[in-house]
Amino acid sequence: MSNELNQQVGKGRIVIRIGQHHLSFSTFDATRAEAPITYEPYVVKSNMSIAANLREALKGAGLAQVGISKAMVLIDAPVLLIPVEVFEEAKMAVMYHQSFPCREQEQVLYNVLPDLNAVAVFSVNKDLKLVLDDNFADVRTTAAMSPVWRHLHRRSFTSTRNKLYGYLHDQKIDVFSFHQNRFKFYNQFETTRSADALYFLLYVWKQLMLSQERDELHLVGDGLTDGQDELANKLRRYLQNVFVINPSAEFNRAPATKVKGMPFDLVTLFTKGR
């Protein structure tokens, strides 16, 4: 782990991953050479808001009781990508709410993605933000997809073929592609079935006019009721180059890849940073 990443998610800072239906806590301790990462998922109660769940989790979760005052928060929420050259902070909330009107009561935040010449605009529930600010003196918030985008963008330069990526997680699939140092496409689709994910991926493939024989489709993550392998097998009926990214091989058996159940975005954060 680099010094920069150590400062971001190292000892003394807890990593909280928050989505609509999930919540987890993670910490890193370099003195524990064999297992430096502790990962603690929290079972979200569906009859309570995510803010109430977090408040309760912070009272009872083991990791949240160790006196850590700093938090890095990964928010798994809809993202609006805006090119850097047209981004205006004063207008981002209006643009975001026009794109996602159901989230009008949420606070709008953003991360700059300099490698991709884009700004990721996302939102966080105001009550949730209040719980975080009440419990931690230093809170850094980022879109959960940010480490995945940055890593796979760097990875996309390994060959001259066009690449389409599908990240399966949390009852949805994020589909994206890059052209040089920019996004070529990004969208998110809700699904838990391989048949639906197949449709979304092939629809985007056709929309981008990718080659069935030459270009590549890469899958990472899981969460489908019938499994990632089933989706890959279905895709291979139509596309010649379909690959499944194995986190252990991708990150040379880094400690984060050995943590059972940890989502790929968290694995990437602990291994490569934001």
Secondary structure, 3 states (H helix, E strand, C coil): CCHHHHHHHCCCEEEEEECCCCEEEEEECCCCCCCCEEEEEECCCCCCCHHHHHHHHHHHCCHHHCCCCEEEEEECCCCEEEEHHHCCHHHHHHHHHHHCHHHCCEEEEEEEEHHHCEEEEEEEEHHHHHHHHHHCCEEEEEECCHHHHHHHHHHHHHCCCCEEEEEEECCEEEEEEEECCEEEEEEEEECCCHHHHHHHHHHHHHHCCCCCCCCEEEEEECCCCCCHHHHHHHHCCCCCEEEECCHHHHCCCCHHHHCCCCCHHHHHHHHHCC
